[in-house]
Amino acid sequence: MIHGKSVLALVPARGGSKGLPGKNVRPLLGKPLIGWSIDQGRASKYIDAVVVSTDDTGIAAAARAHGAELPFMRPPELAADTASSINVILHALDRLEQAGRRYDLLVLLEPTSPLRETADIDAALEALLVHPEAQSIVGVAKVESGHPSFLLRRNGVLLEPYAPQEFGPKRRQDLDELFFLEGTIYITWVDALRERRGFYHERTMPHVVPKYKSFEVDDLTDFTVIEALMAARMKGLVE
């Protein structure tokens, strides 16, 4: 709990990945991918329960081995490519509430973002609780090389700036500070989630993470890069 409010961590993990089949249980530095997110959630000083939503028995077994709860299996219609994340989340909340378990805050931990740390979870929860004007907090990272001021488009055989501005080189320190949405962390008040059916709205605040933490597993290339980053971090080569 935090400030007397109960906190649920939900780890969504379906079995039908197309980009990297079996990715949620694929060993990452000796631990299944999903195990990293479960362990991060269980190490939080504020999270009361870590629940996994999955349709896959292999994922369920790996999740239980890391101490997660699986009070239900996800129905097939919520495990298809077309299923929306919000419906998966609401299904989990509804099933828990039917069992008499209601939580004030939801922390969504996607297993495809294993580079987050427990410190990110706890810091984001603390920030949300001291800012009553916010209803949710999400992970973001600074836009660097992909900043709109650096983007060009074709104009016939020539190039022109994508954003309205003078043509020519720009200094990074002169650019507006912009952020992109990434998958490290999503936290919301449950009542606000039910009302808004999402984490992103005009009352969302940012939890800024370094660029390397924003890397997500979608295919084998991502997995290989993230594994190298995690190994380097363990050796103190990445801060």
DRENTI-651331 format. One record per residue: x, y, z of N, C-alpha, C, CB in turn; residue in one letter. Coordinates in steps of 0.001 Angstrom, whole numbers, padded with zeros to 6 digits, always signed. Each point is the difference from the previous one (the first is absolute). Glycine has a CB too. Example, Ala and Ser with C-alpha at 12.3 -4.5 7.8 and 13.67 -1.06 7.14 Angstrom:
+013190-005690+007800-000890+001190+000000+000900+001200+000000-001892-001173+001246A/+001542+002223-001966+000820+001190+000060-000770+001090+000730+001184-000628-002145S/
This chain:
+000842-001202+000000-000842+001202+000000+000875+001250+000000-001826-001243+001226M/+001220+002335-001672+000680+001282+000035-001003+001052+000466+001605-000686-001863I/-001275+001368+002933-000898+000999+000594-001387-000590+000263+001269+001818-001184H/-001304-003073+001598-001267-000651+000309-000773-000496-001201-000073+001420+001954G/+000637-001328-003144-000679-000431-001222+000589-001322-000489-000475+002406-000611K/-000403-003337+000245+000451-001319-000453+000458+000055-001454-001582-001095+001617S/+002589+000274-001931+000638+000058-001322+000075-001398-000615+001347+002016+000719V/-001880-002139-001923+000081-001242-000770+000965+000181-001159-002360-000606+000641L/+003260-000342-000834+000821-000052-001213-000561-001088-000902+002073+000819+001239A/-002367-000456-002470-000512-000953-000982+001034-000179-001104-002395+000656+000517L/+002728-001917-000798+000958-000326-001063-000766-000738-001096+001974-000135+001641V/-002253+000787-002768-000739-000653-001084+000953-000743-000930-001773+001775+000135P/+001462-003034-000433+000928-000793-000822-000768-001085-000745+001885+000450+001622A/-002226-000174-002857-000699-001026-000777+001010-000920-000680-001943+001568-000372R/+001458-002705-000080+000907-000998-000542+000258+000079-001488-000772-001394+001792G/+000009+002193-002520+000083-000043-001463+000848+001063-000642-002183-000971+000084G/+003374+001214+000414+000867+001024-000594+000393-000376-001426+000868+000576+002285S/-000995+000385-003198+000370-000242-001400+001447+000418-000274-002398+000341-000667K/+002826+000791+001245+001339+000510-000277+001106-000896+000523-000953+002257+000065G/+000737-002837+001116+000976-000911+000609-000780-001060+000769+001788+001830+000178L/-002139-002928-000836-000802-001037+000656+000623-000457+001318-000793-000738-002247P/-000054+000620+003269+000457-000455+001304+000835+001007+000762-000060-002241-000923G/-000012+003520+000531+000918+000982+000590-000190+000167+001501+000012+001170-002176K/-001228-001314+002677-000230+000262+001424+000682-001003+000920-002152+001006-000639N/+002468-002183+000111+000725-000988+000810+001407-000250-000542-002185-001070+000592V/+002576+001828-001586+001350-000156-000556+001028+000417+001052-000857+000431-002359R/+001891-001246+002599+000986+000343+001032+000777+001270-000350+000196-002430+000551P/-000173+003354+000384+000752+001246-000122+000980+000059+001161-001931+001197-001173L/+003200-001429+000881+001028-000082+001042-000398-000988+001098+000650+002374-000490L/-001148-003525+000059-000310-001070+000934-001356+000069+000666+002365-000095+000363G/-003190+001057-000754-001319+000158+000609-001011+000219-001122+000989+000974+002150K/-002184-001600-002085-000984+000255-001051-000351+001483-000052-000918-002325+000283P/+000672+002821-001478-000265+001435-000174-001033+000516+000992+000558-000239-002411L/-001656-000484+002572-001050+000466+000901+000471+000057+001450-001686-000959-001559I/+002665+000136+001902+000496-000032+001377+000597+001319+000450+000427-002398-000304G/+000164+003152-000633+000598+001286+000374-001053+000972+000510+001791-000360-001700W/-002905+000477+000992-001057+000928+000418-000660-000454+001297-000395+000588-002396S/+000186-001894+002534-000592-000513+001240+000911+000303+001183-001167-001825-001286I/+002441+001538+001141+000940+000235+001099+000089+001482+000354+001298-002013-000720D/-001333+002882-000294+000030+001442+000265-001235+000431+000786+001327+000359-002105Q/-002478-000886+001732-001220+000342+000720-000009-000533+001420-001187+000010-002160G/+001642-001224+002340+000005-000600+001339+000999+000683+000930-000679-002169-001024R/+001704+002793+000454+001002+000687+000824-000445+001397+000420+001757-001305-001173A/-002852+001799+000590-000488+001336+000350-000450+000042+001455-000706+000371-002380S/+000976+000740+003042-000433+000141+001394-001457+000425+000108+002335+000581+000613K/-002980-000326-001756-001382+000477+000030-001009-000981-000591+000917+002276-000141Y/-000495-003149-000744-000936-000878-000698-000468-001119+000924+001118+000530-002191I/-002439-000716+002232-000595-001008+000883-000132-001366-000660-001224+001829+001123D/+001056-001856-002432-000158-001277-000707+000485+000157-001432-001967-000634+001459A/+002590-000426-001972+000416-000047-001406-000800-001113-000663+002363+000872+000515V/-003220-000492-001449-000888-000939-000680+000365-000047-001479-001859+000449+001669V/+001895-001646-002226+000272-000182-001428-001289-000384-000708+002385-000697+000477V/-002636+001351-001607-001132-000344-000860+000545-000668-001253-001400+001933+000893S/+001100-003219-001059+000487-000731-001171-000990-001078-000406+002365+000456+000687T/-002252-000870-001936-000794-001110-000523+000845-001251-000159-001473+001628-001179D/+002768-001515+001486+000978-001033-000337+000476-000737+001255+000722+001358-001991D/-000798-002694+001971+000379-000773+001188+001500+000060+000278-001930-001508-000441T/+002744+001614-000618+001438+000111+000207+000378+001314+000665+000349-001448-001984G/-000984+002534+001546+000226+001301+000636-000491-000042+001438-000223+001175-002220I/-000927-001812+002433-000551-000095+001357+000966-000721+000932-002321-000006-000951A/+002917-001074+000476+000944-000752+000834+001228+000839+000330-000802-002137-001034A/+001332+002850+000037+001168+000855+000238-000337+001120+000974+000853-000530-002297A/-002054+001083+002168-000419+001088+000884-000128-000482+001444-001204+001074-001920A/+000603-002230+002103-000132-000548+001362+001373-000285+000600-002225-001008-000612R/+003148+000546-000214+001349-000301+000492+000700+001246+000526+000138-001880-001632A/-000562+003041+001155+000590+001261+000467-000868+000689+001050+001088+000251-002228H/-002103-000953+002709-000771+000517+001119-001201+000839-000347+002064-000059+001185G/-002442+000110-002469-001187+000762-000389-001264-000799+000286+001327+001179-001776A/-002426-000468+001912-001311-000634+000163-000659-000166-001362-000248+000997+002307E/-000461-002105-002490-000807-000224-001197-001375-000492+000437+002060-000534-001405L/-002890+001444+001902-001308-000408+000511-001000-000350-001094+000433+001441+001947P/-000066-001225-003209-000883-000306-001130+000870-000143-001245-001969+001258+001048F/+001407-001879-002083+000653-000041-001311-000751+000953-000929+000777-002418+000341M/-000039+003065-001208-000624+000948-000920-000808-000758-001056+001880+001657+000382R/-003107-001241-000670-000805-000689-001019+000575+000223-001399-002038+000263+001450P/+001786-001206-002378+000586+000079-001346-000302+001303-000724-000192-002447-000109P/-001020+002982+000279-000356+001222-000726+000829+001209+000434-002299-000907-000240E/+002911+000826+001421+000859+001089+000467+001483-000305-000221-001740+000574+001699L/+002012-001663-002413+001388-000370-000293+000304+000096-001492-000017-001512+001989A/-000957+001991-002767+000199+000138-001441+000754+001289-000313-002106-001311-000426A/+002635+001391-000800+000714+001207-000431-000888+001235+000071+001413-001410-001494D/-002711+001204+001315-000929+001128-000056-000471+000458+001377-000723-000826-002216T/+001062+000100+003263-000455+000367+001350+000699+001277+000459-000430-002432+000549A/-000325+003333+000057+000581+001257+000470+000573-000170+001400-001624+001294-001413S/+002661-000532+001695+000638-000068+001318-000968+000388+001105+002196+000518-001059S/-003027+000495+000811-000904+000459+001058-001001-001089+000361+000261+002364-000797I/-000724-003137-000176-000938-001077+000314+000669-001112+000800-001264+000542-002082N/+002535-000808+001797+000762-000979+000782+000133+000474+001446+001270-000705-002069V/-000965+001976+002244+000168+000560+001346-001317-000023+000762+001857+001462-000838I/-002931-001016+000188-001298+000040+000680-000484-001404+000345-000556+002117-001220L/+000836-003084+000364-000358-001391+000315+000691-000446+001277-000316-000496-002442H/+001605+000808+002570+000740-000390+001202-000556+000694+001238+002045-000366-001397A/-002311+001661+001292-000552+000737+001142-001368-000547+000392+001262+002046-000720L/-002087-002344-000275-001343-000530+000277+000075-001358+000684-000886+001243-001982D/+001755-002122+001497+000115-001326+000606+000477+000103+001450+000487-000982-002264R/+000444+001869+002510+000492+000173+001372-001079+000589+000895+002323+000310-000877L/-003068+000657+000363-001060+000608+000808-001109-001006+000293+000529+002236-001005E/-000800-003124+000058-000995-001050+000245+000426-000913+001137-000657+000091-002402Q/+001964-000187+002610+000539-000813+001096+000201+000825+001271+001126-001462-001691A/-001643+002691+001678+000098+000850+001185+001310+000749+000133-001511-001569+001073G/+002250+001683-002158+001302+000668+000038-000063+001268-000850+001195-002217+000346R/-001319+003341+000340-000031+001282-000706+001242+000803+000355-002527-000004-000006R/+003126+000613-001001+001227+000774+000201-000228+001459-000386+001393-002058-000437Y/-000647+002936+001090-000107+001433-000296+000846+000399-001198-000433+000419+002410D/+001601-001014-002521+000955+000359-001048+000407-001221-000812+000831+001883+001419L/-000636-001668-002717+000458-001065-000890+001356+000372-000589-002386-000631-000539L/+003323-000305+000625+001300+000129-000663+000049-001050-001103+001152+000873+002121V/-001052-000434-003363+000095-000931-001123+001469-000188-000351-002276+000703-000882L/+002736-001953+000952+001394-000327-000301+000033-000916-001215+000669+000245+002439L/-000356+000306-003588+000067-000818-001206+001316-000777-000015-001452+001657-001259E/+001404-002960+001054+001224-000807+000048+000992+000345-001102-001342-001804+001011P/+000883+002506-002039+000890+000381-001099+000916+001172+000348-001733-000822-001565T/+001632+001353+002788+000879+001094+000446+000796-000442+001228-001625+001723-000904S/+002561-002651+000736+000716-000544+001160+001080+000920+000560-000458-002222-000929P/+000749+003338+000251+001074+000879+000452-000437+000979+001087+000985-000213-002254L/-002277+000229+002562-000445+000839+001131+000630-000535+001279-002200+000554-001161R/+002147+000228+002228+000462-000429+001311-001114+000199+001017+002385+000575-000598E/-002289-001291+001703-000978+000193+001074-000015+001452+000447+000327-002373+000748T/+000819+003030-000775+000067+001416+000381-000890+000861-000889+002334-000360+000818A/-002499-000008-002095-000901+000739-000886-001441-000129+000469+001573-000373-001914D/-001946-000834+002297-001366-000243+000466-000290+000822+001248+000072-002318-000962I/+000804+002230+001936-000237+000684+001270+000034+001515-000163+001001-001948+001196D/-000063+002456-002000+000086+001448-000211-001237+000524-000720+002497-000173-000081A/-003004-000582-000888-001187+000433-000732-001233-000005+000903+001001-000897-002120A/-001138-000113+002958-001113-000026+000955+000077+001187+000953-000077-002505-000158L/+001249+002772+000670+000169+001124+000924-000350+001325-000681+001796-001281+001214E/-001366+001450-002457-000280+001239-000725-001496+000184-000228+002233-000174-001112A/-002919-000901+000732-001440+000094-000239-000752+000372+001268+000219-001689-001819L/+000196+001132+002938-000712+000236+001264+000173+001423+000514+000307-002398+000539L/+000759+003070-000907+000195+001374+000485-000482+001038-001008+001953-000798+001326V/-002555+000348-002422-000537+000927-001003-001471-000328-000249+002287+000249-001084H/-003177+000256+001928-001422-000330-000137-000617+000478-001306-000145+000110+002449P/+000804+000821-003134-000538+000456-001285+000165-001061-001091+000525+002360+000663E/+000310-003363-000409+000232-001076-000972-000822-001230+000371+002327+000868-000443A/-002783-001579-000586-000728-001254+000207+000814-001215-000438-002135+001247-000318Q/+003176-001015-000452+000846-001105-000450+001412+000509-000235-001979-001158-001055S/+002916+000216+000995+001395+000319-000305+000533-001085-000924+000336+001197+002230I/+000373-000791-003276+000475-000964-000994+001472+000256-000315-002323-000176-000978V/+002997-000865+000524+001398+000121-000378+000167+000745-001317+000467-002115+001220G/+000473+003036-001242+000367+000710-001224+001518+000126-000049-002200+001283-000018V/+002736-001059-001172+001429+000256-000175+000164+001200-000919+000573-002453+000341A/+000537+003150-000196+000235+001197-000810+000214-000361-001469+000998+001134+002002K/-001597-000327-002870+000246-000125-001432+001356+000625-000299-002493+000055-000542V/+003354-000814-000120+001342+000504-000316+000188+000077-001517+000904-000983+002153E/-000331-000047-002753+000287+000061-001438-001265+000070-000852+002084-001276+000439S/-003212+000798+000097-001248+000040-000754-000816+001250+000242-000007-002438+000090G/+000604+003476+000481-000708+001252+000280-000576+000569-001300+001526+000465+001978H/-002770+000047-001953-000605+000538-001228+000853+001044-000710-002183-000442+001031P/+002993+001177-000275+000839+001028-000627+001085-000591-000889-000446+001456+001954S/+000726-002756-001786+001009-000649-000833-000615-000747-001182+001437-000210+002020F/-002766+000170-002102-000658-000811-001020-000168+000770-001305-001190-001246+001807L/+001350+000530-002901-000156+000565-001340-000990-000846-000785+002355+000923+000046L/-002893-000325-001110-000857-000763-000904+000347+000391-001441-001867-000134+001748R/+001441-000699-002677+000263+000271-001410-000939+001095-000515+000779-002383-000324R/-000242+003225-000517-000790+000975-000755+000477-000106-001444-000317+001593+002018N/-000276-002522-002752+000517-000313-001320+001343-000689+000137-001219+001960-000997G/+002244-001392+000359+001339-000580+000106+000794+000631+001137-000040-000464-002451V/-000545+001442+003142+000694+000718+001063-000506-000419+001372+000342+001922-001551L/+000300-001392+002583-000417-000222+001381-000508+001302+000593+001671-001868+000253L/-002605+001741+000697-000471+001160+000746-000244-000418+001444-001049+001013-002080E/+001087-000063+003026-000249-000344+001402-001415-000544+000181+001630+001774+000723P/-001755-002784+000111-001330-000539+000304-000778+000969+000876+000891-002339-000182Y/-000225+002898+001208-000631+000982+000880+000245+001390-000576+000307-001497+002038A/-001297+002413-001921+000204+001352-000524+001114+000727+000745-002411+000076-000655P/+003469+000258-000061+001159+000610+000628+000980+000403-001090-000317-001368+002113Q/+001390+002013-001713+001034+000323-000966+000785-001264-000349+000156+002362+000898E/+000246-002454-002161+000784-001149-000444+001435+000162+000494-001476-000305-002049F/+002075-000776+002533+001379+000081+000453+000218-000792+001262+000180+002223-001041G/+001079-002371+001460+000312-000800+001199-000513+000650+001273+002016-000866-001161P/-002330+000042+002147-000509+000470+001288+000890-000533+001112-002367+000091-000895K/+002489+000701+001946+000724-000451+001188-000998-000644+000954+001755+001829-000262R/-001385-002986+000821-000909-000708+000904-000445+000879+001164+001112-002140-000631R/-000190+002953+001164-000332+000802+001174-001017+001100-000308+002274-000485+000879Q/-002512+000758-002175-000965+001034-000379-001389-000577-000272+001882+001322-000957D/-002021-002627+001008-001268-000644-000351-000924-000114+001204+001178-001269-001792L/-002481+001288+001527-000973-000259+001058+000218-001411+000549-001674+001582-001078D/+001469-001735+002375+000118-001324+000613-001281-000781-000281+001544+000889+001823E/-001415-001956-002576-001141-000840-000354+000228-001417+000512-000456+001412-002044L/-000644-002154+002196+000069-001362+000518-000816-000927-000889+000309+000866+002350F/+000064-002142-002353-000829-001001-000660-000488-001004+001039+001274+000288-002176F/-002459-000828+001915-000596-000988+000889+000724-001328-000166-002238+001168-000117L/+002530-001827+001223+000639-001316-000058-000649-000901+001043+002195+001007-000808E/-001748-002245+000908-000767-000976+000765+000508-000381+001365-000612-000806-002128G/+001535+001591+002680+000590-000382+001278-001030-000150+001106+002057+001161-000698T/-002954-000188+000801-000911-000008+001142-001275+000769-000316+001957-000174+001549I/-003062-000341-001031-001295+000673-000080-000650-000146+001371-000265-000457-002524Y/-000120+001568+003128-000665-000046+001306-001216+000914-000050+002191-000489+001205I/-003291+000051-000611-001208+000811+000020-000841-000325+001220+000030+000112-002493T/-000847+000850+002874-001061-000287+000961-001018-000873-000714+000358+002193+001276W/-000819-003245-000638-000904-000945-000656-001296+000680-000420+000991-001858+001346V/-001555+002701-000500-001245+000685-000358+000187+000859-001248-000675+000010+002417D/+001816+000654-002520+000274+000826-001178+000158-000865-001244+001105+001711+001461A/-000481-002873-001308+000161-000904-001138-001356-000461-000523+002210-000753+000917L/-003102+000415-000018-001335-000449-000419-000752+001125-000711-000059-001617+001929R/+000236+002827-001449-000696+001138-000604+000585+000361-001365-000518+000850+002293E/+001838-000832-002384+000666+000491-001208+000398-001103-000976+000822+001880+001360R/-000811-003118-000880+000347-001156-000829+001378+000158-000648-002440-000366-000433R/+003387+000846+001229+001359+000147-000498+000878+000732+000993-000879-000004-002317G/+002161+000043+002011+000985+000651+000871+000357+001400-000481+000902-002244+000568F/-001128+002523-001873+000433+001269-000580-001177+000957-000138+001837-001187-001229Y/-001741+002331+001875-001030+001036-000083+000593+001292+000551-001895-001703+000237H/+001070+002718-000089+000519+001313+000408+000438+000054+001463-001486+001003-001705E/+001238-002067+002465+000441-000037+001397+001047-001101+000218-002254+000880+000718R/+003074-001077-001737+001094-000974+000061+001319+000729+000212-001264-001588-001504T/+002074+001096+002428+001317+000588+000240+001090-000970-000454-000911+001328+001953M/+002137-000832-002206+001057-000868-000517+000913-000559+001083-000091+001311-002079P/+000554-002526+001843+001150-000535+000733+001100-000153-001040-001431-001235+001779H/+002434+002100-001726+001029+000048-001035+001069-001059+000270-000430+002466-000339V/+000699-003279-000683+001035-001033+000115+001089+000265-001035-001696-001692+000842V/+002918+001218-000600+001050+000130-001017-000334-000830-001231+001695+000402+001802P/-001105-000024-002911-000335-000626-001282+000121-001518+000039+000770+002066-001129K/+000269-002587+001780+000216-001452-000055-001125-000776+000669+002446+000420-000012Y/-003098+000187+001019-001091-000715+000665-001243-000103-000878+000889+000792+002183K/-000968+000034-003209-001194+000018-000849-000009-001120-001037-000100+002453+000335S/+001189-003193-000464+000060-001077-000984-001003-001097+000382+002448+000516-000480F/-003196-001000-000518-001033-001010+000233+000235-001214-000894-001639+001802+000642E/+001244-002965-000151+000164-001245-000759-001187-000196-000930+001332-001018+001882V/-001059+001079-003178-001028-000310-000989+000449-001143-000902-000780+002385+000063D/+002088-002424-000346+000528-001057-000861+001367-000449+000522-001258+000938-001996D/+001894-001824+001262+001274-000568+000455+001100+001062+000076-000665-002194-001011L/+000649+003157+000099+000997+001072+000048-000130+000788+001299-000023+000154-002512T/-001210+000227+002861-000232+000721+001259+000506-000816+001182-002006+001136-001004D/+001657-002412+001006+000380-000876+001112+001522-000046+000154-002080-001378-000372F/+002775+001247-000749+001461-000092+000030+000628+001295+000509-000087-001625-001903T/-000431+002758+001441+000519+001302+000446-000248+000188+001492-000407+000964-002290V/-000799-001286+002747-000342+000170+001414+000843-000915+000875-002334+000637-000645I/+002556-001857+000189+000836-000920+000769+001415+000564+000156-001369-001949-000836E/+001906+002537-000238+001337+000605+000069+000005+001203+000939+000469-000779-002342A/-001522+001593+002294-000103+001158+000889-000069-000424+001462-001158+001258-001820L/+000360-002286+002096-000134-000466+001379+001318-000562+000515-002418-000497-000412M/+003123-000230-000442+001298-000545+000401+000989+001126+000275-000436-002068-001362A/+000412+003104+000524+000893+001144+000205-000357+000750+001276+000296+000199-002478A/-001586-000101+002749-000433+000699+001220+000452-000746+001244-001979+000912-001228R/+001907-002232+001178+000440-000803+001140+001499+000159+000263-001831-001629-000498M/+002572+001953-000565+001444+000218+000145+000332+001456+000320+000390-001878-001595K/-001436+002703+001727+000220+001411+000307+000415+000834-001185+000609-000711+002234G/-000845+000215-003441+000410+000721-001202-001080+000932-000518+001462-001907-000560L/-002701+001750+001052-001118+000855-000396-000632+000550+001260-000417-001329-002123V/+000191+002642+002162-000614+000624+001178-001400+000482-000340+002262+000695+000856E/
